[in-house]
Amino acid sequence: MSLTPLEALGRDKITAALKAGHLNLHLGPFVTSLKSRSDLVADFLMDTYRDCPVSVDADELVDYVLSVGPPNRLRRFIRPQVLPDPGFYFPAIPLPARMAALALEMGMNLSAALQCFRFTMFHAGVVAKDDKAIMIAANSGGGKSTLTAAMMEQGFRLLSDEFAVLRRDGLGLMPYPRPVSLKKASVDIVRAFAGDDAVSPALEGTPKGTVAYRRARASDIAAMAQPAEPKLIVFPKFEAEAEASVEPVEPADALMRLIAGSPNYQVIGEDAFRSTLQMMQGVKSFEITYGNTEDSIRLVESLWAEAAP
């Protein structure tokens, strides 16, 4: 099997492989086979997954199969719409065809969240330095993705924005370096400190508001087979104009917060319990409250200096 950076395939081969349903993305421990006739999906992949290794082998064994297309034949031509189809039923509202990139990313999330049982998954961003990791876990609006993107600018490599992928032995988090999902104000915030070339064009008027993606860097993808040991868990909470503050989180409380955000912990059961307990050994957990990105970076760097000297 031959792997090549997606960008090197060229537009014609990417389009043909997508239409045939065997453009296979290799990211971390997962291989996802993509199918779509949407030119916007091809454009988005070329722009945002440009450094991702891919194959076009129709016989390759893959983890997930994902299609992005109209919900029915009519919606291909009249008021065109798209839906992600991860190969199982999931209630979803069709999106306008111009939001095909969002449908693709939603489908990638669904595929991993609801079909992965080799690893325990937690809803968290993960960044690492010297193979020691920070997990960034927050509810919607807490600033998880903005902080994940900000720490990339502070010398950390991106493991994941959406999922912390825990090995069954609990001894490391596996990288899954997909683009960092940015919404609303965070799009302009990240574009300002990361630069225009680091962020995809914005999609306006989506159900999530304005959406864009901070690309994973070539260096993040090159290290995607290299796990990292978690040393710090941060639960960020953004409050406009709030003074920066830090509160320790007890290990049991941190554990329960992570489990509440896991899509597969209950399904995996005992192995998930054991691996998560192993992961928590020696990890420090904190809730941080902040009113701007600069404060959040300062707080996390201070906590990191103590957790992973």
Buried (B, 14 or more C-beta within 10 A) or exposed (E): EEEEBBBEBEEEBBBBBBBEBBBBBBBBBBBBBBBBBBEBBBBBBBBBBBBBBBBBBEEEEBBBBBBBBBBEEEBBEEEBBBBBBBBEEEEBEBBBBBBBBBBBBBBBBBBBBBBBEBBBBBBBBBBBBEEBBBBBBBBEEBBBBBBBBBBBBEEBBBBBBBBBBBBBEBBBBBBBBBBBBBBEEBBEBBBEBBEEEBBBEBBEEBEBBBBBBBBBBEEBBEBBEBBBBBBBBBBBBBEEEEEBEBEEBEBEEBBEBBBEBBBBBEEBEEBBBBBBEBBBEEBBBBBBBBBBBEBBBBBBEBBBEEBBE
